[in-house]
Structures are given as structure tokens and as C-alpha cells.
Amino acid sequence: MLRFFSNSIEVQLKIQQKFHKAVICIDKRLIMDKATQSMIENLSKNTGKTLEQWITIVRIESFAKHGEIIKFLKDKHGLTHGYANFIAHKSRGSDSGSADNQDDLITRQYQGKEHFKPVYDKLISEINSLGSDIEIAPKNAYVSLRRKKQFATLQAATKTRYEIGINLKGQEPEGKLEAEKPNSMCSHKIKIAEIGDIDKEVLDWIKSAYDNAG
């Protein structure tokens, strides 16, 4: 009887935990939707053009790279970096909000690199344990991890190399933590070849970046 009672409590706790995670996920999506809507409204109010009009202007130019769009909008149209970056993402469909299903973005990232999907799953599981304030934002080629600012990225860079981008400006490269190229999205990176490479050192660097982004 006691064993049955104990099992019932465990089941209830698991259900509550899953419900709590689901609520957090929904809350994050609502916050992101409100933030996006506010950005769209302010863009129209401050520039005199709607997002759709800006996207048309950009697509006429047939730019190949994200940075080219930003430079064009800032130099020719005098937009701030924030607005230019927002329009660039929307015109290319490279932000998480432009995808009909974020899972589709993840699936496409690991096509031909399926052996790295367990690495991603392991990292996401560990990262989620750091706190409930993490925004997981899949892009076309990588996944961005944010608190108040981006603290890490996850990417199957090639078929033989997985990269964890780490934002720790001012930190000297040490151990597995390598310096990134100048003007990269992250200040450092960690290269992984298999799931066994995810050790305490790797997780500690991710936690340091998470703490630094709060």
C-alpha cells in the first residue's frame, strides 16, 4: 500500500513538472509574440513604412547575405541597427518567429548530420536545467540561446564537427574554450566530435556564459 502511494506521488510530481515546463514554454512564446508585434508597430511609426514594404524593398535588391541587407538599410535608408537586423531576418525568414514550426528548423539543421542530434538533445537538456528564463530560438543554421542577451549558440557546423558558441567577452581562451574570429556572434567556441565530449568543463563554460547574460 505504501509503495503504491509513493508511486502515485511520483507520478503526480512528474505531471506537475511537465505542466510547469509547458506553461513556461507558452509564456515565452507569448512574450516573443508581443515583442515582435511591438517591434513591427514601432517600425511603421518611426520609419513611415510597414514591415511588408521594407521586405519588398530588400528583396528587390536580391542580397545574398544578412550583413549586406543591414548595411544597405543603415547606409541608404538611415535605419538603426536594431530595425535593420529585424527587417533582414524577416526578409530572409531566418528568425525563429518566421518559421511555421520551430521543430522544422531543427530537423533541417540535422539533415545529413543525424548523428549529431543526440549531442544537441543532451546539450539542451543540460542547458534547460540552468534556469527557466532561457529563450531557445532556432534559426536556419543554428540555435540561439538567450537570457537578457545571447549567451550561447549550438550548431552542427560540419558532418564531423559540432560547435558550441560561447559569449564570454574578456575571457582568455583556456582548455576547450577557443577564441572566435573577430566580429563573430560569439566571443568563443567549443568544438565537439561526439556526445562523450560533453564533460564538466564544457558544461561549466556554458554555465559561466549563462550567468554572465543574466
NORDALIN-V91397 format. One record per residue. RES is the residue in one small letter. PHI is phi as a letter, one per 20 degrees, with the letter a starting at -180 (* if undefined). D_CENTER is the distance of its C-alpha to the mean C-alpha in Angstrom with 2 decimals. Layout:
BEGIN
<<RES,PHI,D_CENTER> <RES,PHI,D_CENTER>>
END
This chain:
BEGIN
<<m,*,47.02> <l,f,45.05> <r,f,42.83> <f,f,42.18> <f,f,41.41> <s,f,38.96> <n,f,37.16> <s,f,36.99> <i,f,35.39> <e,f,32.74> <v,f,31.97> <q,f,31.77> <l,f,29.41> <k,f,27.03> <i,f,27.20> <q,f,26.55> <q,f,23.49> <k,f,22.03> <f,f,23.00> <h,f,21.43> <k,f,18.00> <a,f,18.45> <v,f,19.45> <i,f,16.46> <c,f,14.16> <i,f,16.51> <d,f,16.66> <k,f,12.96> <r,f,13.23> <l,f,16.45> <i,f,15.21> <m,f,12.53> <d,f,15.43> <k,f,17.83> <a,f,15.81> <t,f,15.46> <q,f,19.13> <s,f,20.18> <m,f,18.59> <i,f,20.46> <e,f,23.65> <n,f,23.60> <l,f,23.00> <s,f,26.09> <k,f,28.11> <n,e,27.52> <t,d,27.78> <g,n,30.20> <k,c,28.18> <t,f,25.95> <l,g,22.48> <e,f,24.28> <q,f,26.78> <w,f,24.30> <i,f,22.57> <t,f,26.11> <i,g,26.96> <v,f,24.03> <r,f,24.62> <i,f,28.31> <e,f,27.55> <s,l,25.80> <f,f,23.42> <a,e,21.77> <k,c,19.04> <h,g,16.42> <g,f,18.21> <e,f,21.53> <i,f,20.65> <i,g,19.63> <k,f,22.85> <f,f,24.92> <l,f,23.89> <k,f,24.38> <d,f,27.57> <k,e,29.30> <h,d,28.27> <g,m,27.65> <l,f,24.30> <t,f,22.18> <h,f,19.04> <g,g,16.98> <y,f,18.83> <a,f,18.90> <n,f,15.16> <f,f,14.80> <i,f,17.66> <a,f,16.46> <h,f,13.24> <k,f,15.49> <s,f,18.24> <r,d,16.32> <g,m,14.35> <s,e,11.16> <d,e,9.06> <s,f,8.09> <g,f,11.31> <s,e,13.43> <a,e,13.26> <d,f,16.08> <n,b,14.51> <q,f,10.89> <d,f,12.76> <d,f,14.32> <l,f,11.31> <i,f,10.95> <t,g,14.73> <r,f,15.03> <q,f,12.85> <y,d,15.37> <q,f,18.48> <g,n,20.98> <k,c,18.88> <e,g,19.40> <h,f,20.62> <f,e,17.17> <k,f,15.84> <p,f,17.59> <v,f,15.88> <y,g,12.40> <d,f,14.09> <k,f,15.77> <l,f,12.87> <i,f,11.01> <s,f,14.51> <e,f,15.15> <i,f,12.04> <n,f,12.81> <s,f,16.27> <l,f,15.45> <g,r,15.38> <s,e,14.86> <d,d,12.98> <i,e,9.43> <e,e,6.89> <i,d,4.78> <a,c,3.44> <p,f,5.03> <k,d,6.69> <n,f,10.21> <a,d,10.21> <y,b,7.10> <v,d,3.93> <s,e,1.59> <l,d,4.00> <r,c,6.42> <r,d,10.10> <k,f,12.30> <k,b,10.30> <q,f,7.48> <f,d,9.09> <a,a,7.63> <t,c,6.12> <l,c,7.77> <q,b,10.05> <a,e,13.53> <a,f,15.01> <t,c,18.48> <k,f,20.59> <t,d,21.67> <r,c,18.85> <y,d,15.46> <e,c,13.52> <i,d,11.50> <g,e,10.61> <i,c,11.97> <n,d,12.64> <l,b,16.25> <k,g,18.35> <g,n,21.99> <q,e,21.65> <e,f,24.03> <p,g,22.95> <e,b,24.32> <g,m,24.63> <k,f,21.62> <l,e,19.65> <e,d,20.18> <a,f,19.98> <e,e,17.75> <k,f,19.45> <p,g,20.08> <n,m,17.79> <s,e,14.77> <m,f,11.22> <c,c,11.94> <s,e,15.48> <h,c,15.83> <k,b,15.01> <i,c,16.36> <k,e,17.78> <i,c,18.38> <a,d,20.95> <e,b,21.18> <i,f,20.19> <g,f,23.08> <d,f,21.48> <i,e,19.12> <d,d,21.65> <k,f,22.14> <e,f,21.57> <v,f,18.07> <l,f,17.17> <d,f,19.01> <w,f,17.07> <i,f,13.72> <k,f,15.63> <s,f,17.06> <a,f,13.81> <y,f,12.83> <d,f,16.38> <n,f,16.32> <a,e,13.49> <g,e,15.53>>
END
